[in-house]
């Protein structure tokens, strides 16, 4: 079973609406929500996989009705309470009720440029040797689920699960989100780009030569 | 066995339901606790509203069109070249550039969330983050392209890149015909944001 965020291939969403390049945000609180989320990341209480999982873990009815940045702010509030940075009472009161030992980690304005420029690379040395090479035929894991944590985070979309694929690119070794999202360690593994034939994953492919390519970790794969 | 906490206990429901008030309330509490500096928020917003955006990517594309050696390096291993240009950073740590040709049209999506190459294109547009694009780009890319006014030749395959890891993809669009005499700045003007996501063609206005 999948979560609500895993929507690749879903029917019924209607048209895509292009918009001009100079439109950055659609309400004043959108950039504020973005900036709050980035700033809180500097407190060091979670990693990018934890924060993605927090958004995906919103109740399906909330995920579906919330606008994009509403998901961010809801997940941020949840994470801040879950990690003890804020209390539920403080959220309910709308007021701080105690100082925080984390204040020394607060992102200062003068540090912003450096933090954004440094980013957060995900490549790591790994003791897992790549089992596959470019051109190899593989099969993706049958279940688009976290195999260790029931209902946990994974980056294998449902539309791709169980499909045959070909390795088209090696990305080196990267942090495994299925582990890192649950504070179980970075567990780096080889990461590959794999190509799926549209005709293998859709009942009504638009064109016989079309492909979908996605990035998958070694443990998502078995030899075809 | 670690427990998955996220199916219950949703503290966010304690905040006001109106999203603007929600953000305001959270900023207020975090500022009072010394966990957030409002000036840092202003700085982040200014960065993505005014300094980092798709003109960065357009500069890279224009250079690739006019410098074969740069283009070859970009397609082979983009990161060192982009870092030299100052376009490394958050959400662009591992870049792959994919080239459109007469035979293959590339298009980028993130079906699971909204992954996007920030240092080259800025914050993703609303449509990139929409359910409709995330759901449909992988299954019916040609219908989606038609909604952007793009129709591909019959013999051209579509390759949709779903950004499921921390690798970020940039499409190198085809150089429009009859642009031989143009300098880098004029070439960059032909490169739309959408063409670098693969939802437009360069030179189309």
Interface residues (C-beta under 8 A of the other chain):
Chain A: X5 X6 X7 X8 X9 X10 X11 X13 X14 X15 X16 X17 X18 X19 X21 X23 X24 X25 X26 X27 X28 X29 X31 X32 X33 X34 X35 X36 X38 X39 X40 X43 X48 X52 X53 X54 X55 X56 X57 X58 X59 X62 X67 X68 X69 X70 X73 X74 X75 X76 X77 X78 X80 X81 X82 X85 X86 X88 X90 X91 X92 X94 X95 X96 X98 X99 X100 X102 X103 X106 X107 X108 X109 X111 X112 X113 X115 X116 X117 X118 X119 X120 X121 X122 X123 X148 X149 X150 X151 X152 X155 X156 X157 X159 X160 X169 X171 X174 X175 X177 X182 X183 X184 X191 X193 X195 X202 X206 X207 X209 X210 X211 X212 X213 X214 X215 X216 X217
Chain B: X1 X2 X4 X5 X6 X7 X9 X10 X11 X12 X14 X15 X16 X19 X20 X22 X23 X24 X25 X26 X27 X28 X29 X30 X32 X33 X34 X35 X36 X37 X39 X40 X41 X42 X43 X44 X45 X47 X48 X49 X52 X53 X54 X88 X89 X90 X91 X92 X93 X94 X96 X109 X111 X112 X113 X114 X122 X123 X125 X126 X127 X129 X130 X131 X132 X133 X134 X135 X136 X137 X138 X139 X140 X141 X142 X143 X144 X147 X148 X157 X158 X159 X160 X161 X162 X163 X164 X165 X166 X167 X192 X193 X194 X199
